[in-house]
C-alpha cells in the first residue's frame, strides 16, 4: 500500500514538474529572426505578427527587410545571417530572384547554403473547407536544399554554349535520406519514395538512388518501406493517384516542381506550409515559395501557409500549446466557411481572414 502511494505521489510530482517546465518555457520570450521577403511577404508577415500577439505567443521578432530587388544588400544579408546564427530559428517570406540578371545571387539559395539548412519539407495535405480535386491527400515532400541543379555552377564555354553543373554527393544524399526516414519514423509514416531520373542521369541520379537504398537498409527494423519512381512518372502519378504517396525524398529541382504540383491538388500555394532544417538552424517559410508580386499590396493574399509555417516553427521550439491554439483557430476559420480568401473560393481579404483567425483563438 505504501509502495502504491509512493508511486502515485512520484508520478504526480513528475507530472507537476513537467507542467512547471512547460509553463517556464511558455513564459520565456524567444527571439526569432523574421525576413518578410518580397511581394506579398510583408502582408503575410504582418498577419503572423498579429495572430502571435493576440495569442500571447512568447516570441520577439528581430526583423530584417531584405529584398531580392536590390543588388546592394550584402550588408543587410550579412546582418540577417548573423541574426539567424544567433537566434537559431527564423521565419521568412520568399525573396525575389530575377530571371535574366547575370551575377545576381539568389538570397534564398545563399541563405540555405551559408547556414547549411539542407532539408526542406513541404506538407501537401487537404484542409477541410478548402475545395480541392482530391481528398485524403497527406504527402510530405522532402528535398535536398544545398546542391543538385541549384549549385549555381554555370559558365559559357563558347558563345552560344552554356554548361550548367548538377552536383550530387554521397554525403549530402545520405544526410537527406536519413532526414526523410527519421521524419517518417517520428510521424508514423509508412513509406518513403525516392524520386529520381537515374535511367538517364545514371551517375548523378544513380548515386542519389543507390544511396537512398543503402540508407533504407538501416531502417528495415522500423517497417518503413522504400520504393522509387522516375520523376516524370511521379508527376503523372501525383495528379492521378496522389493518395499512394506518403513521404517523397528527392534532389532540389524535382522538389521545387513536385511541391507546386502537389499544391495544385489540394487548393493552391496559399495553404502549403514548409520548413528548412539543418543541424543547428531552422528557417520556416511557405512550402511553395511564391513571391506573389502580381497581388502585392492588394490585400487578397491567403496568409494560411505563412501562419501554418509559423505553427511548424512553434512546434520545433517546443511551444506545442501555442502551436495547437493557433492551428486550431486557422482550421476552425476555414471550416466554418464564413471567411475565405479568393483562392479558397471566398471573397475575403488578408486582413479579414487574419481577424477571423484571431477571433477563433
N, C-alpha and C positions, 0 to 999 in steps of 0.2 A: 504493500500500500504506500509505504514511504517512497519506494522507488518510482511508482507511477506519479505520485505528487511531485517528486523532484523533476521527472522528465517533463511533465506538463508545465511546471514553472520555468524550466530551462527553455522549452520551446517558445513559451510566451515571451521570455526575456529576449531570445534571438529575434523573434518577430518584432518586438518593440525596438530592438537595436537596428533592425533593418528599416523599420519605419522612420526612426530618427535619422539614419544615414540618408534616406531619400529626402526627408524634409530639409536637412542641411544642404544637400546638393541642389534642391529646388530653390532654396533661398539664396544660394551663392550666385552672383552675377557672372556670366560667362561672356567674354568678348569674342565677337565673330567678325571676320573681315567681310565686308559687303561691297561687291562690284556690280552696280545696277546694269551696266552694259549699254548697248546702243538700241535704237528702235524703241520697242515697247518696254524695254528693260526697266526704265525709270518708273513707269506706271505700275508695273508688276511688283517692283521692289517696295514702292510706297504701300501697295496693298498688303504685302507681307508685314511691313513695319506696323501698319495699323492693326492687323489681326494680332500680332505678338503683343502690342501694347494693351489691347483690350483683354487679352487672356492672361496678362501679367507673366508672360514667359520671361525667365530671368536672363535675358540676352541684351548685351550692349553692342551696338553696331559701330564698327570702325569703317567708315565709308570712303571709297576711292572712285571718283568719277572718270575712270579710264575709258578711252574711246578708240575704236579702230579707225575712225575717220581722220585721225591725225597721224603724222609720221614722226612727230617730235615728242612722243610720250615716253621716252626712255626713262626719265627721272621718275615720273609717276608710276611707270611699270615696276621699277626697282623698289619704290616705296610700297607698292601693293604686294610684291613678293616678300618683302621684309615683314609686312604685317601678317601675311599668311604663315610665314615661318614662325612668327611669334605666337600667333593665336591657334595654329594647327588646324583650324576649321574655317571654311569660307562658304559664302552663298553668292552666286553670280548669275547675271543675265548673259546673253550672247553678245560678244563683241564683233562688230562688223569687220569683214576681211574683203578688200576689193579684189575683183577678179583679174584685172589686167595690169595692176600697178606692180611692175617688177621691183624687187628689192624690199617690198612691204611685207614684213614678217607678221604672221597671224599671232596676235596676242593670246588667243585661245590655246593654240598649239604650244606656244612658248611657255605658257603657264604650266601646262601639264608636263612638259619635258623638264623644265627647270626644277619643279618640285617632285618629279618622278611619280606623279599620280597616274599610275599605269592602268588601273582597272576602271572601266566605265560601265555603269548599269543604267539601262532604260527599262522601266516597268510598263509593259503593254497589257493593260487589264481593263475589262469592262467596268464602267461605273453605272449603277442603277440610275435611270433617269436621263442618261445620255443616249440619243439614238445612234445605233451602230449597225453595221452589216452582219455582224456575227455576235453570238452570245457565248458565255463560258470561256472567253479568251483570258489567259493568265500566263504571260510569257515574260521571262527576264532575258533581255538581250545584253550580253556582256562582250565588250570589245577591248582589244589592246589599244592603249592610248598613245604610245610613245614611239612606235616605229611603223613598219608597213609602208603604204603609199604616202603617209604623212611625214616621212623622214625629211622632206624638203631638200633632197639632194638632186638637183636638176642642172643640166648645162647644155649649151648648144655646141655640139661637136663640129658642126659645119652649118653654114647658112641654110636654114630650112630643115635642119635635122636636130631634134632635141632628144636627149636621153634623160629619163627620169628613173631614179633608182628606188626599188622597193626593198627595204631591209627587213629580213626575218632572222631572228637569232633564237637558238635553243633556250638560252637562259630566260629571255623575256617571254617566250611561249610557255615554258614550264610555269613561270610565275602566274600568267593569266589563266592557264589551265587549272592550276591549284586554286586560284581565286574562284573560278567557276564551280569547281567541285565543293569547295568549302561553303560557298553560298548555297548550293543545293542541299548540302548536309544540314546547315543551320536553319534552313527554311522549309525543311521537309519536302524537298523536290525529289522527283524520282528519276529524271532523265536529263542528260546533258548531250546536246547535239553540236558537233564541231562542223562549222561552215567553212568551205574551202573551194579552191579551184585547182586541186592537185593534179587533175587529168591534163591540164595544160601547163601550169607553172609547177613542174614536177620537183624542182629543187626548193623553191621558196615556200609555196603552199604545201608541198610534200613534207617539208620539215615541220611545218605547223601541225599537220595532221598526225604525223608519226609521233611527235612529242605529246600531243593530246592523248593518243592511245597509250603511250608509256605511262603518263601520269594517271590515267584511268585505272591502271593495274593496282595503284596504291590505295584505291578506294573500293576495290571489289567487295570487301567485307561489309561495306555500308549498304550494298544493294543498289546503288545508283548506277544506272545503265549509261553506256556511251554508244551513240551512233554518229554517223557523219553524213553530210549531204553537200553536193556541189551547189555553189551559190546561186546559179541560175535556176536550178530545180527548186532550191529552197525558196526563192522569190515566188515561183508559181505555187508551191505548196502552201506558202504563207497566206496567199489570197484565196485559196480554195479550201484548205482544211487546216486552219490555224490552231485548232484545239489539239492537234497531235504534238505540238511543241510545248516544252516546259522551260528549260534553260538552254540558251544558244550561246556558244562562245566562238569568236571569230576575229580575224585581223581588222585593222582600223576602218578601212574604206567600206568593207562589207557591212560593218556595224552601223556606219552612218546611213547607208542606204536602207537596210532592213528595219532599222528603228523608225524611219519615216514611213516605210510601207506598213509596218505594224500599227503606227499611229492612225493611219487611214482606216484601219479595220475597226477601231473602237471609238472613233469620234474626233480624231484630229490631234495636232500637236499641243493644243491648249490644255490637254488633260494628262499629258505624259510626264511624270516626274523622273528625275535622274540624279545620279551622283557619281563622283570620281574619287577613287581611293588609292592611296599609296601606303607605304609602311609608316610614315609619320604624319601625313597630311590628308585631308579630305575636303573636296570642294563640291558643292551641290549646285545643280542647275537643271532647268527643264531638259527632259530627255531627248528632244528633237532639235534643240539648238537653233531655233529660228530667230532672226533679228526682228522681223515684223516691221520693217521700215515703212511699208505702204500704209500701215494703220497706226503709226506712231502719233501720239497726241490726240487721237480721236475718241478716246475713252470707250473703245469697243473690245479691247483685248481680254481674253479669258485668263484670269490670274490663277486658275486651279493648278496648273502644272508647277508654277513657281511656289505656291503655298504648300503643295504636297511635297515638293523638293525640300522645302524648309522643314517639313514634318520628318522626312528622312534624316535631316540634319539633327533634329532634336533627339531622335531615336539613337543616332550614332553617339550623341553626347550623354546618353543615359537618362534623358528627360522624358521618360515614357508617358507620364501623366499629362504633361503639356502637349505632347505629340498626339495622344489619343483625343484630347479635348478638341484640338484644332481640326484634326482629320475628320472626326465625327461631325463637327459643325459643317465642314465642306460637303460631306456626303449627305447630310440632312437637307442642306440648302438645295443641292442638285435634285435630290429625290422628291422633294416637295413640288418641284416644277413651277413654282411661283416666280422665281428669279433665275433666268438663264441668259447667258451671253449668246450672241448671234450664232456662233459655231455649234452651240448645243441646242439650236432650234428656237431660241428666245429672242428678245429684243432689248434686254437689259445691258447697261454699260458696266465697265470695270468697277466704277465706284459703287454702283447699286449692288452688284454681286458681292463686293467686299463687305459692304454694310450688312447685307443679309447673313453672311458668314459670321460676322461679329454678333449679330442678334441671336444666332443659333448656338453660340458658345455655351 
